[in-house]
Amino acid sequence: MEPIRRTGHHQPGSERRNYPVIGARRYITHITERWNNTWQFNLGGIWQASPEWAFKAGYAWDESPVDEYVTARIPSEDRHWLTLGAQWQDIRNGWTVDAAVGTLIFEDDAEVNDREYTHQNPTEPSSTANYQGTYELSAWSASVQVSKAF
């Protein structure tokens, strides 16, 4: 795990998609997406309890690549990653089993206010068509890995 990471995002511009707007007869056909470069900070540790068993824990803070232009396609916020894991090794036979669980804790709910823009002027709304919503973000993951050294 890298202790600090800088992620650069290519400015993909805007995507042309049709998004229906609930309660309206218009479609949002052009959404501006402005991705920012971000930082991620990581900290982790391993406790070797015995030659066979190791226990792992990790923390990461991850900056959201979107801020002003939070969309329904990218409902992102700054987040904290927490992970716990264990490893068992059979040194004599070369087998290793790793298991881990992790969660993302977002700093806030993502507030979305999608508007329609044009390619010529991607920062000023071009119509009254819009989509508003709040996204409660969460994520959990679990993994198991079995490996054999030869």
C-alpha positions in Angstrom: 0.0 0.0 0.0 1.3 3.4 -0.9 1.2 5.9 1.9 0.4 8.9 -0.3 -1.0 8.8 -3.9 -1.7 11.6 -6.4 -4.3 10.7 -9.0 -4.5 12.8 -12.2 -7.7 12.8 -14.2 -7.8 13.5 -17.9 -10.5 16.1 -18.6 -12.9 13.9 -20.6 -15.2 16.9 -21.4 -18.9 16.2 -21.3 -20.7 13.2 -22.4 -23.8 13.4 -24.6 -26.5 11.3 -23.1 -30.3 11.6 -22.8 -31.5 11.6 -19.2 -35.2 11.8 -18.6 -36.3 14.4 -16.1 -39.1 13.2 -13.8 -42.2 15.4 -13.9 -41.0 17.3 -17.0 -41.2 16.9 -20.7 -37.6 17.8 -21.4 -34.5 15.7 -21.4 -31.0 16.6 -20.2 -28.9 15.9 -23.2 -25.5 17.4 -22.2 -23.9 17.2 -18.7 -20.7 19.0 -17.8 -18.2 16.8 -15.9 -15.1 18.5 -14.5 -12.8 16.0 -12.8 -10.1 17.3 -10.5 -6.7 15.7 -9.6 -6.9 14.2 -6.2 -4.9 13.0 -3.2 -5.2 9.8 -1.3 -3.4 9.1 2.0 -3.0 5.5 3.3 -1.8 3.9 6.5 -1.7 0.2 7.2 -0.1 -2.3 9.5 0.5 -6.0 9.9 0.8 -7.9 13.2 2.6 -11.2 12.8 1.0 -13.0 15.7 2.8 -16.3 15.0 4.7 -17.9 12.1 1.3 -19.0 10.7 -1.0 -16.1 11.5 -0.9 -12.4 10.6 -3.5 -9.8 11.2 -3.9 -6.6 9.0 -5.6 -3.3 9.3 -5.7 -0.3 7.0 -7.1 3.2 6.7 -7.2 5.5 3.7 -8.6 9.0 3.1 -9.6 9.5 -0.5 -10.5 12.9 -2.0 -13.4 13.0 -4.4 -12.5 13.8 -8.0 -15.6 15.9 -8.5 -16.8 18.9 -6.5 -18.9 21.5 -8.2 -20.2 19.2 -10.9 -21.5 16.3 -8.9 -23.8 14.3 -11.2 -26.1 11.3 -11.0 -23.4 9.4 -13.0 -20.7 10.3 -10.5 -22.4 10.9 -7.1 -19.1 11.2 -5.2 -17.9 12.7 -1.9 -14.6 12.6 0.0 -14.3 9.2 1.7 -12.6 7.1 4.4 -11.6 3.5 3.7 -11.4 1.0 6.7 -10.1 -2.5 6.2 -9.4 -5.5 8.4 -7.8 -8.8 7.3 -6.1 -12.0 8.4 -3.6 -14.3 6.8 -2.9 -17.9 7.5 0.2 -19.7 6.1 1.2 -23.3 6.0 4.9 -22.7 5.7 5.7 -26.4 5.3 3.4 -26.9 2.3 3.4 -23.4 0.8 -0.3 -22.7 1.1 -1.6 -19.2 2.1 -5.1 -18.0 2.8 -5.9 -14.3 3.0 -9.3 -12.9 3.9 -10.3 -9.2 4.3 -13.3 -7.0 4.7 -13.5 -3.3 4.0 -16.0 -0.4 4.1 -16.2 3.1 2.6 -17.5 5.8 4.9 -18.4 8.9 2.9 -18.1 12.3 4.6 -21.5 13.5 3.3 -24.4 12.6 1.1 -23.9 13.6 -2.5 -26.1 16.4 -3.5 -26.9 16.4 -7.2 -28.3 19.2 -9.3 -27.8 18.2 -12.9 -28.6 20.8 -15.5 -28.5 20.9 -19.3 -25.5 22.5 -20.9 -24.2 23.0 -24.4 -20.9 22.1 -25.9 -20.3 25.7 -26.7 -20.9 26.9 -23.1 -20.5 24.0 -20.7 -20.7 26.1 -17.5 -24.0 28.0 -18.0 -27.3 26.1 -18.0 -29.0 26.2 -21.5 -32.5 25.3 -20.4 -34.7 24.8 -17.3 -34.3 21.0 -17.6 -32.7 19.7 -14.4 -32.5 16.7 -12.1 -32.0 17.1 -8.3 -31.4 14.4 -5.8 -29.5 13.2 -2.7 -27.4 10.0 -2.8 -26.7 8.2 0.4 -23.4 6.6 -0.4 -21.9 3.4 1.2 -19.9 0.4 0.1 -18.7 -2.8 1.7 -16.4 -5.4 0.2 -15.0 -8.8 1.2 -12.4 -11.0 -0.3 -10.7 -14.4 0.1 -7.5 -15.4 -1.7 -5.9 -18.9 -1.7 -2.4 -19.2 -3.0 0.3 -21.9 -3.3 4.0 -21.2 -3.4 6.1 -23.6 -5.5 
